């Protein structure tokens, strides 16, 4: 999972830069203390540290492996002195998280749908951010699309059928949760991302491979045998028409970001 998150940040670097620029437009003054909830391997923490070079970032995740990877990346990017990590389950106590607060900006990227009680998490975030501070939430509306309609393997439309079978939940909507927690919603912005292979860069094949392999793990009981065989052939790195070697991949996805302020 860490590799997929890092590939996502690499391929969609332009979107991540656009997103942090949007945060900078809303943040006045620039944040000095930032809290990254569900940081994973730290792609968001690193992007925020780059955007706000005077800020200190506290990254929170339940996985020690993810946090270890984050610390290595922070050292490699020369920001280890500004990024600290906290191993914590956000469904539990926030006491240790509060030790570095109050925060000027709280960031939660593709994470809040994992918590047991989102209302409680938003209430805790409200307590941790200073008056006038911001919370920014971003979610993927649907898994990225990579393949052409006809891959030359199996029936056309494989990826559409894969998504229809595995991506059955409606998009997340956090506007009411933010308002109920006491925040004032400042902006809700959808982003449509379309990148061809040139724009996506050299990591596109690895990104598509990792992403579709993850979907494959959920598809055994929801796709028919022919589609599963075609998907397996596409994921086979020894096949010349496999995802690892194709030059006709692209990225299409949408993401939504909410920015809210504590009064």
Buried (B, 14 or more C-beta within 10 A) or exposed (E): EBEBBBBBBBBBBEBBEBBBEBBBEBBEEBBEBBBBBBBBBBBBBBBBBBBBEEBBBBBBBBBEEBBBBBBEBBEEBEBBEBBBBBBBEBEEEBEEBBEBBBBBBBBBBBBBBEBEEBEBBBBBBBEBBBEEBBBBBBBBBEBBBBBBEEBEBBEEBBBEBBBEBBBEEEBBEBBEBBEEBBBEBBEBEEBEBEBEBEEBBEBBBBBBBBBBBBBBEEBEEBBEEEBBEBBBBBBBEEBEBBBBEBEEBBBEBBBBBBBBBBE
